[in-house]
């Protein structure tokens, strides 16, 4: 029985799953928008929201906790300098999942996982 076991296994070993989620969260915070499957997006969203909450706190301990997970100094600096101040007055809900349909190869349901305050440069230039 799986009682009280949170999180999805995603068909991977523990080390592979942790490394994949670290990379996805790092890419999301760096690019502010990624394309992935539904299950992976829901797991990455949990961790990304935790990282942004650390960025909002802004103290040294929070920075060290973020560095222990993200491991990219540039992304952690962006998290604490830009994203932490951007979401300072928002109480959670920092990411959005937009369903885009199924992938052609294996019909896996695909989504766009993006930060709520994401501004597309092409969309901004047109309007």
N, C-alpha and C positions, 0 to 999 in steps of 0.2 A: 504494500500500500504506500501511496505517496503523501500521506498526511503531513501537512506543515512543511513541505519541501518547496520553497519558492524558486522561481526562475525556470527557464527553459534549457534543455540540454543541447538542442539544435543539432543533434546527430554528430557531435564531436567529442573528443576527449577534453578533460578539464583544462589542460594547458593550452590546447588549440583554441578552445572557446574563449578563455580569458585573453589570449593574445589577439584574437580576432576582434573582440569587443573593445580592447584598448585601442587598436588601430582605427576602428570605426568611430569611436568617440573623439579621438584625436583629429581625424579627418573632418568630422562634423563641426568641431569647434574651430578648426582652421578654415575650412571652406564655407561653413555655415549652411551647407546643403549637400546631402548625399542621396544616392539612389540605391535601394537595397530591397530585400524581401520583407514581408510583413512581420514575421517572427523575429528576425534580426533587428528590425527597427524598434519593435516594442521593448526588446531587451536593452538596446543601446540608448533608448530614450530614458530609461530608469537611471542609468549611470550618468548620462549627460546632464540631467536635471540635478543630480547630486553634485556634480562638478561645478555647475553654475552657482549653486547654493554656496559652495566653498568660495567661489570667486566673489560672491556678495559679502561674505564675512571679511575677507581681505587681510586677516592677520597672518603672522608667520607660520603658525601651526597649520592653518588652512592651506597655505601655499605649499608646505611640505607634504601634506596629505594629497594634494593635487599632483605634485611631482612624483609621488610614489605610484600613482596610477597612470598619468599621461606620459611622463618621461620625455617630453619635448619642451625645452625651455622657452622657445618662441611661442608655442601654443599656450603654455601656462602664463606667460607674460600677457598675451592677448586676453586670456580668460580673466585675469585680475585687473588689468588696466582698462580694457574696453567693455567686455561683456558684463563684468561685475557692476560697473556703474550704469550700463544700459538697462539692466534688469533690477536695479536697486529698489524700485517701488512696486515690483510685481511679486506676488506671493505664489510662486509655482507656475507650472504650465509654460515652460520656456521653449518647448518644441512642439511641432505640429507634424502629423502624418497625413499625407495626401496620397490616396490610392490612384495608381496609374494604369492598372490592367495587368494582364498576365504576360510573362516572359515567353518569347517565341520558342525557345529550345525545350523547356520542360514544363511550361504553363504554370510556373510558380507565380503567385500573386506579388506584384512589385509595388513599391511605394516610394515617395520622395519624403525623406526625413529632413526637416529644416528647422532652423531657429525661428521663433515667432516674429522677431523684428527684422527678418531677412529682407533685403531690398535687392531685387534683380536689376543690374545695371542696364540691361537691354530694355526692360520695362520702364525704368525711370527715364531713359533717354527718349523713348517714344512719346511719353506723356508730358 
